[in-house]
Amino acid sequence: MRAMVLKEPKLPLELRDVPKPKPGRGQLLVRTSACAVCRTDLHVVDGELPNPKLPLILGHQIVGRVEEIGEAIWEGPQRPDSRGTEAAPTFAIGDRVGIPWVGWTDGDCAYCRSGRENLCDNARFTGYTLDGGYAEFTVVDARYCFHLSERYNDVEVAPLLCAGLIGYRSYRKTGHARRLGIYGFGNAAHLIGQIAIYEGRELFVFTRPGDEATQQAAKEIGAVWAGGSDEMPPERIDAAIIFASVGPLVPAALRALAKGGIVVCGGIHMTDIPSFPYVDLWEERVIMSVANLTRRDGDEFFEIAPRVPVRTHTETFALEEANSALDRFRAGKLSATAVLKMTG
């Protein structure tokens, strides 16, 4: 099969012919139809995330069809997951599936046994410590796939598998905040902003200073206010989500926060957070990060997304154009989510 392979960080991906993987016990072989490009892919390529599998096939927002089923897949209507406390869906040849960032957890550590598999000590991640979707085929643990709504085509639904899922987990961490601020209006913010407005929140969007085009785009989806990250909103916000990987936005968000509010850092990587006076944190303000996702997050998100409906904006690239997509993403020259679309 053809695949775009990372030989080592800070080098361009290489188009290679590699052996088609075979599904093992409990795995699916999936023929990839689309794979969205994520900022996390850039962090891996640029050497900002440690110890990736090498050589590596990137990509963790994968849409495809089940081509082959490995042995010992549960044949009943539902199969118990690794914890034995919930049920996971089963799949048949030809089923369309979505494959996210979390690709495997051990099911036995204290985090998995307490419903926090996103923090599993031994977790493996698609397109980072497991091969991902910048290829014509991929294998995946069947427990970590999702059935996808037919409302979306393959390209439209691909960005929901990370920007949507991680964004949704970040959003839920804000509780019932009426006034929600979002710092950085990229892919995740655009998707989650739609859910926030659907659920009756007041949305305040903070962009790079002077980025009037993005501010206008935020207002077009229903934001009540949009301005630069160096501005204060017209009223204090109850919660903020920071999607931009810019550490100085944390104290900026704290200053805009009402008493008892929360700042949620929704990225896997962020530049250093500068010091700030304790008074900005006082009065029970909270800072927290979000790590990975649980399958429950995915089930909830894929139930609500078609009802909103959450709409994605995409730009397609051929598999062999992955480096171009990454370069344009890094340079801030994408106006939509880049999606690699397989041919043949």
Summary of the structure (lengths in Angstrom):
residues: 344
radius of gyration: 19.9
end to end distance: 11.4
largest distance: 59.2
contacts: 1201
relative contact order: 0.16
helix: 26%
strand: 28%
